[in-house]
């Protein structure tokens, strides 16, 4: 698990595709949930307790996100699952928020100790 800031450039070893766990919500909460109703995806995050900075949990493979989320859900670290959203490197390079890359199930205790986890979430375009 490490922190990467897209504004400083993404390391080459991150590859061409990144995956985030996202939750979908209606833009207008009073709307009816239909396929054509506008929705927003919100990334699963953690907030650094020392700095207050919110970071999006980011994975290099969808299976890594699943391996992380299963125990996170089972042990009550997060209350709901989500979708795994795929983003091209070019999209990620434009993000103005840092990434917490490749957290694992073994990192869950450190996430709770060093971060407010889960965080409030970052809305994605």
Legacy VTK file of the C-alpha trace (Angstrom):
# vtk DataFile Version 3.0
C-alpha trace
ASCII
DATASET POLYDATA
POINTS 125 float
0.000 0.000 0.000
1.410 3.364 -0.985
0.285 6.911 -1.685
0.526 8.328 -5.203
-0.405 11.851 -6.275
-1.531 12.020 -9.935
-0.614 15.713 -10.169
3.012 14.710 -9.536
2.806 12.076 -12.265
1.816 8.443 -12.055
4.669 5.938 -11.837
5.028 3.728 -14.915
4.556 0.559 -12.856
0.902 1.515 -12.285
0.196 0.567 -15.887
-2.435 1.899 -18.276
-5.556 1.090 -16.246
-6.588 1.738 -12.645
-9.589 0.358 -10.758
-11.582 2.080 -8.027
-14.389 0.778 -5.833
-17.322 3.132 -6.383
-20.855 3.617 -5.126
-23.536 4.964 -7.404
-26.063 7.553 -6.206
-28.661 9.778 -7.808
-27.630 13.359 -8.599
-31.001 14.483 -7.232
-32.003 12.249 -4.294
-35.698 12.977 -4.971
-35.519 11.413 -8.455
-36.728 7.907 -9.255
-33.979 5.332 -9.890
-34.244 4.668 -13.642
-31.521 3.817 -16.183
-31.721 7.313 -17.699
-31.747 9.154 -14.338
-28.489 11.115 -13.830
-26.164 9.419 -11.369
-22.806 10.138 -9.750
-20.126 7.608 -8.891
-18.370 8.161 -5.583
-14.986 6.533 -4.949
-14.297 4.610 -1.746
-11.787 6.645 0.252
-9.714 6.872 3.401
-8.809 10.136 5.171
-5.271 10.455 6.545
-5.668 11.164 10.281
-2.420 13.180 10.401
-3.098 15.483 7.439
-6.853 15.329 6.825
-6.209 14.482 3.167
-8.740 12.182 1.495
-7.319 9.433 -0.746
-9.143 7.183 -3.206
-8.492 3.464 -2.763
-7.018 2.341 -6.070
-6.190 -1.085 -7.427
-4.119 -2.330 -10.364
-6.372 -5.336 -11.046
-10.099 -5.858 -10.399
-9.343 -9.095 -8.530
-7.197 -7.133 -6.060
-10.182 -4.883 -5.311
-12.350 -7.954 -4.688
-9.697 -9.532 -2.452
-9.641 -6.317 -0.419
-13.394 -5.728 -0.246
-14.442 -9.234 0.839
-12.703 -9.087 4.245
-13.425 -5.347 4.577
-17.139 -6.159 4.349
-16.936 -9.359 6.404
-15.169 -7.628 9.303
-17.344 -4.505 9.247
-14.748 -2.047 7.977
-17.204 -0.961 5.268
-20.982 -1.342 5.356
-21.676 -1.886 1.674
-19.940 -3.184 -1.404
-19.818 -1.329 -4.658
-18.909 -1.542 -8.277
-15.389 -1.783 -9.588
-14.858 1.049 -12.037
-12.111 0.940 -14.661
-10.251 4.154 -15.516
-7.634 4.808 -18.162
-4.326 6.194 -16.998
-4.989 9.422 -18.925
-8.159 9.995 -16.885
-6.390 9.255 -13.596
-3.579 11.668 -14.434
-6.130 14.516 -14.399
-7.442 13.713 -10.911
-6.700 16.319 -8.256
-6.779 13.880 -5.329
-4.169 11.384 -4.129
-4.501 7.623 -4.466
-3.953 4.912 -1.888
-2.669 2.223 -4.231
-3.102 -1.522 -3.696
-4.304 -1.773 -0.106
-4.706 -5.421 0.891
-6.740 -7.259 3.499
-3.602 -7.325 5.648
-3.590 -3.499 5.553
-7.050 -3.198 7.150
-5.748 -2.723 10.742
-3.327 -0.005 9.552
-6.124 1.652 7.589
-8.200 1.877 10.763
-5.217 3.105 12.804
-3.809 5.697 10.379
-6.903 6.664 8.385
-10.555 7.418 8.867
-11.837 4.490 6.851
-14.060 4.585 5.003
-13.903 8.282 4.222
-16.775 10.418 2.931
-15.984 9.561 -0.703
-14.850 11.525 -3.737
-17.318 12.225 -6.544
-15.995 11.209 -9.956
-17.048 12.589 -13.331
LINES 1 126
125 0 1 2 3 4 5 6 7 8 9 10 11 12 13 14 15 16 17 18 19 20 21 22 23 24 25 26 27 28 29 30 31 32 33 34 35 36 37 38 39 40 41 42 43 44 45 46 47 48 49 50 51 52 53 54 55 56 57 58 59 60 61 62 63 64 65 66 67 68 69 70 71 72 73 74 75 76 77 78 79 80 81 82 83 84 85 86 87 88 89 90 91 92 93 94 95 96 97 98 99 100 101 102 103 104 105 106 107 108 109 110 111 112 113 114 115 116 117 118 119 120 121 122 123 124
